[in-house]
Amino acid sequence: MMLAYMDHAAAAAEPDASAEPAVAAVDAAEFAAAMDFGGLVSARPAAVVRPASSDDVASAIRAAARTAHLTVAARGNGHSVAGQAMARGGLVLDMRALPRRMQLVVAPSGEKFADVPGGALWEEVLHWAVSKHGLAPASWTDYLRLTVGGTLSNGGVSGQSFRYGPQVSNVAQLEVVTGDGECHVCSRSADPDLFFAVLGGLGQFGVITRARIPLSPAPQTVSTTPPPNRNERRPNRPAAADRRELALQVRWTRVVYASFADYAADAEWLVTRPPHEAFDYVEGFAFVRSDDPVNGWPTVPIPDGAHFDASLLPANAGPVLYCLEVALYQRGGGGDGGGDDMDKRVGEMMRQLKYVRGLEFAAGVGYVDFLSRVNRVEDEARRNGSWAAPHPWLNLFISSRDIAAFDRAVLNGMLADGVDGPMLIYPMLKSKWDPATSVALPDGEIFYLVALLRFCRPYPGGGPPVDELVAQNNAIIDACRSNGYDYKIYFPSYHAQSDWSRHFGAKWSRFVDRKARYDPLAILAPGQNIFARTPSSVAAAAAVIV
């Protein structure tokens, strides 16, 4: 049935000079697949396929291969920002349609893993692993309503990456359908070239239909007390799940800096501590020295409503300030002093930092609540309309060598008034990334994620036209290039192979070779604009000189 449908869709997409133009009914799924979270690009597919299995994914790709021009894009939750998951006139695979069955796998060594579909949201993985098994993956993204296959195709970073590595370093096995329509199971030891090619491969080498994610015991406090009133448990949840959720705990702290040099020095010191002296999470962001509710210091305090005393800022503070954000997880039960021990560890580490005294904010929160903290941002953005507006986001990896110059030129120069959204800036360690993956990184051990996450209201009334914001992003990239910064775009969007060659650098020839091996007709992920859908496209790319 699926194959017959795909043949029909492929035939319908083929041009027929003798046929009269057909008027197609507007399909809601096709309309949705023509857009993404970025809202900057629109590309209508010929059809949207809702696969029920990896075999259905393979059938769709094989059907496309029988045509001269049809392409296939895997779409997760639609959170690309520049059309990367689109297929103009091609087939879009709605990966959310895959059955969301998750399975706990226990290896003979006792190691535990979650087998999850590529279309599952990380939020779903979190709730399943914690509530049913008291376990959790080590590495997350800040926003959990992204699909497993989507983040593994890019990198998957957050404040845990410095310690546990990105998500592409926290996967044991993949099921992948390659561009020839074949289904493979791969890992570090079985078909490792495909395994590493797909990780961070921008969807160019295969569609991830399943992933095996390592699990470890979820963080816990010393308290395992059930709710005082058992009748107040949430509907449809067992008592054991409520008790376990109450036991999960995180010590979450934010502190403020007026000096970027102090901020960067402390952040880099924290991410290079040995594990027994390290936080579990280190992030940070820049904000404007004002009471603007979106760009200024009201974005700093936790819990909501805590007072930010601006009089404590030094007189020589500039227009941009910095917030360092850290969290420590409780490991195991450990006796009555467990919570006090956590507070002592946090205090010892924080005393060595050079933040503005008096501008510290802290809270004890549940583990699931902490990881889900961005959901509140989404809820507010949906209420005020900015969720549906364009999001000209820019994500960069910048070497520690150049981050101070970037701060002066960009954050304190071009963006001194903010971006109407978070300006994340925090360090990671290159040694936590496997060089065999397809991800392109700056040189040097320490590099920073800089994420300019604009939440725009439609113009006029809410901010400048989106074209101006895109132009500003391009100006930032131009400044990085002209100033000689060691940088890479995370979630890149280029339109010329010379730019892609520059992006991948020494990895470009391997990237082209892998494309020829796993997707020789360049069927997959056309929205990335790396390879054109012709049999000779990969051979042409090999001629590009790095």
Order of alpha helices (4+ residues) and beta strands (2+ residues): alpha-alpha-beta-alpha-beta-beta-beta-beta-alpha-beta-alpha-alpha-beta-beta-alpha-beta-alpha-beta-alpha-beta-beta-alpha-beta-alpha-alpha-beta-alpha-beta-beta-alpha-beta-alpha-alpha-alpha
